Amino acid sequence: MSERAAALMAFAFLEVLAGIVLRNETLAARGSAEAQMRREASCERRAQEHRSLYAWLASPEQRRIRERLNEQAGRAASSDPNRDL
């Protein structure tokens, strides 16, 4: 009887230990998945910001403004008395 009781207690102990290990692994996996989801959301937010900035820069109005500013800078540079120094 004592051998059976010892075997039953050992089996119960191993079951509890396995349950604790599996629970810890589950919690670690869940934490890792949540961290990955936060990273993914952050990357998607940054990608959206970059897409909107590119769309803003590539818009025809912004292109015209840049061209006008470049022309003004070119005229200012050509009329600079110190440009040949």
C-alpha positions, 0 to 999 in steps of 0.5 A, spaced: 500 500 500 505 504 501 508 503 494 502 505 491 501 511 495 508 513 494 507 512 486 500 516 486 504 522 490 509 522 485 505 522 480 501 527 483 507 531 484 509 531 477 502 533 474 502 539 478 510 540 476 508 539 469 502 544 470 506 549 473 511 549 467 506 549 462 502 555 465 509 559 465 510 557 458 503 559 456 504 566 460 511 567 456 508 566 450 502 570 451 507 576 453 511 575 447 505 575 442 502 581 446 509 585 445 509 583 438 502 585 436 505 592 440 511 592 435 506 591 429 501 596 431 507 601 432 510 599 425 504 600 422 503 607 425 509 609 422 508 606 415 502 610 415 505 616 417 510 615 412 505 614 407 501 620 408 508 624 408 510 622 402 503 623 399 503 630 401 510 631 398 508 628 392 502 632 391 502 637 385 501 643 390 507 641 394 511 640 387 509 647 385 511 650 391 518 647 391 519 649 384 517 656 385 522 656 392 528 653 387 527 658 382 527 664 387 533 661 390 536 660 383 535 667 382 537 670 389 544 666 388 545 669 381 544 676 383 548 675 389 554 679 388 559 675 392 557 668 388 564 668 384 568 669 391 
